[in-house]
Amino acid sequence: MDRFNELADRIKAAAQERKEKEKCAKFKEVKLEGSSTIQTGFTKQGKQVMFEACTGLSIQSRYGVGTLSVKEGDEWKVIFTKGYPSKALAWMMKN
């Protein structure tokens, strides 16, 4: 039964990753670059942003959920937590 649950979890994670990649591919003007843990980029207005993925064994970390921060002056301001990269790209397009 455990093997069945593990397989189901892997299939679900792969499907979620595929959907997230498709959503992110729609954004051509802004992008996030870096490792799977920390990605950086710039908003449409040129502000620097950082997307930090959750780490650990939680369900959110499996699907790439993380925190988006924007640099304002010398400090980083958190925009949202527990958001997907596609949500970060959508916010970057608006700001």
Secondary structure in CASP SS format (residue, H / E / C, confidence):
PFRMAT SS
TARGET T0000
AUTHOR 0000-0000-0000
METHOD secondary structure of the structure
MODEL  1
M C 1.00
D H 1.00
R H 1.00
F H 1.00
N H 1.00
E H 1.00
L H 1.00
A H 1.00
D H 1.00
R H 1.00
I H 1.00
K H 1.00
A H 1.00
A H 1.00
A H 1.00
Q H 1.00
E H 1.00
R H 1.00
K H 1.00
E H 1.00
K H 1.00
E H 1.00
K H 1.00
C H 1.00
A H 1.00
K C 1.00
F C 1.00
K C 1.00
E C 1.00
V C 1.00
K C 1.00
L C 1.00
E E 1.00
G E 1.00
S C 1.00
S C 1.00
T C 1.00
I E 1.00
Q E 1.00
T E 1.00
G E 1.00
F E 1.00
T C 1.00
K C 1.00
Q C 1.00
G C 1.00
K C 1.00
Q E 1.00
V E 1.00
M E 1.00
F E 1.00
E E 1.00
A E 1.00
C C 1.00
T C 1.00
G C 1.00
L C 1.00
S C 1.00
I H 1.00
Q H 1.00
S H 1.00
R H 1.00
Y C 1.00
G C 1.00
V C 1.00
G E 1.00
T E 1.00
L E 1.00
S E 1.00
V E 1.00
K E 1.00
E E 1.00
G C 1.00
D C 1.00
E E 1.00
W E 1.00
K E 1.00
V E 1.00
I E 1.00
F E 1.00
T E 1.00
K E 1.00
G E 1.00
Y C 1.00
P H 1.00
S H 1.00
K H 1.00
A H 1.00
L H 1.00
A H 1.00
W H 1.00
M H 1.00
M H 1.00
K H 1.00
N C 1.00
END
